[in-house]
Amino acid sequence: MSSPDYLGYCFGAAIWGAGLGGFMIKRNPVSLAIGTVFGSLAVLGAHSASESPDEPLLAAANSGVLAGVLIGKNLMDVRKGPVSLNGGVVIIMSMAMCARYSNNIYTGMSRPPTGVQK
């Protein structure tokens, strides 16, 4: 097993915390459901990425789908007012995590470096 994916674990906790906060502040059960499902999948994906860093498929898929869901949710709510700062930060974090895990898939994070070709 390689080193644990602490950033992925923190990302999952932040997603769950944002969903819990949305439920407690606005009494919105959809926020709690989205936070619980995607936060749990993010933690599971971080564990999977720690086990096999070359193929963090679950983590990449989870963060990509979460970004899409949140963008769609905020586009539907745009007529009620501007996107909240919390929603914007979570969308940006989700897109960044998706890009990070996708880069690991394409480049193979744990592969040994190859020599320079002449």
N, C-alpha and C positions, 0 to 999 in steps of 0.2 A: 504494500500500500504506500502510495506517495503521500506527500504532506496534505493535511486537511484543507479544504477549500473554505477558509474562514470568511472570505468575502461573500461567498454564496450562502453560508449559514446566516450571516448578518443581513443579507438581502431578504432571505425568507422571513426572518424575524421582523424586519421592517415592513414587509408586505402584510404580515399578519397583524402587526401593531397598527398599521394604517386602517385596515379593515375593522379592527376592534374600536379604534378611535372614531371612525365614521359611524359605527353603530351607537356608540355611547353619546356622541354629540348630536347627531341628527336622527337617532332611533331608526336607522335604515338597515333592515336585515339583509338586504342585497350586499351592502358593503361588508358585513360580517361574513357572509357566505363566500364572496369573492376573495376576501382576505384569508379566510381559513383554507379554502381549496388551493389557491395559488401559493400562499405562504407555505403550506405543507408540501406541495409539489416542489417548491424551490428548495426547501431543506432536503427533501429526498433527492432532488437533482444534484445538490451540492455534495451529498454523500456519494452518489453515483459518480460524480466528477472526481471525487477524491480517490475512489477505487480504480477508475480507469480514465485518466486525464486525457487520453487520446480521443475518446468518444463520449463527451458529455451531452448526449443526445437529449435526454430528458430535461436537463437544465436549459439547453438552448431552445427547445420547443416550448417549455413552460414560460420563459421570459419573453419569447416572441409572441406567443398567444396572449399573455397578460398585457403586453403593450398594445396589441390590437384591440383587445376587449376594452381597455381603458380609453384608448383613443375613440372608439365607437361610442362608449358611454358618455364621454365628454362632448363629442360632437352632437349627440342627441340632447344634451343638457345646455348647449350653447345658447339656445333661445331664452333660457332662464337667467343667464348672466355669464360673465367670463369664467373660464376654467380656473378652479381654485389653485392656489400655489401648491398645496399638498398633491393634488392630482397631477399637476405638471411635473413635479419632482419625481413622482412615482413612474410616470410615463418615460421620462428621460433615463431614470435608473434601469427600467426594464429594457429599454432599447440598448443601453450600454452593456448590460449583462448578456443580452442576446448576442451582441457583436463580439464580446469577449469569449463566450463559449463557442461561437461559430468559428472564430479564429483558431481556437484550440482544436476543433474538429479538422479544419483544413490544413493546419501546419503540423499537428501532432506534437503536443506540448512536451511529452516526456521522451521523445525520440532523441538519441544522442546527435550532437551536431555533426554534420558531414564536413569533410575537408574541402578547402577551396580548390575548385577545378581550374586548371591552367590551360 
